[in-house]
């Protein structure tokens, strides 16, 4: 291999490594966001159930 071809392949490897590193960083950010979003939705459902129960109890107390 010529010196130029060797340096080109080294440059290509460096660029690929950089892209893989960026991909892994972005994947980590996205995974963390998805995890927080799922937890938020689960909490939201639980809070809705609690609010519905409290509203039902409030109506029951008001009707007495």
N, C-alpha and C positions, 0 to 999 in steps of 0.2 A: 504494500500500500504506500502511496505517496504521503508525504508529510501533510499536504493540504487535505487529502481525504481523511486522514486520521484526525486532524483537528476539527474537521467538519463533523465527523461522527462523535467526537467528544463534546462539541457544542450541542449537537442534537440530544445526546444523553443528558447533558446538564439542563437543557430546556424541558425535556420530558420529566426529569426528576422534579423540577420546579413546578410543573403543571400538576404532577401527582401530589406534591406537598400542598398546593393550593386547593386541590380537590378534597383532600382529607380535611383540611381546615374548614372549608365550606360545608362539608358533610357533617362535621362535628357541630357547627353552628346550627345547621338545619335540624339535626337530631335533637339538640337541646331545645330548640323552639317547639318542635313537634311534641316533645315530652311535656313542656310547660303548658302547651295548648290542650293536650289531653287531660292533664290534671285540672286545668281551669274548667273545662267542660264537665268533668266529673263533679267538681265542687259546685258548679252552677246547677246541675241536676239535683244534687242533694239539698242545696239552698231552696230551690223551687219547691221540693217536697215539704221542707220545714215551713216555708211561708204558706203553702196551701193548707197544711195542718193547722197552723196558727189562725189563718183566716176562718177556717171551719169552726175552730174552738171559739173564736170571737163572735161569729154569727150565733152560735149556740148560746153563749152567755148573754148576748143582746136580746135574744128571743125570750129568755126566761124572765 
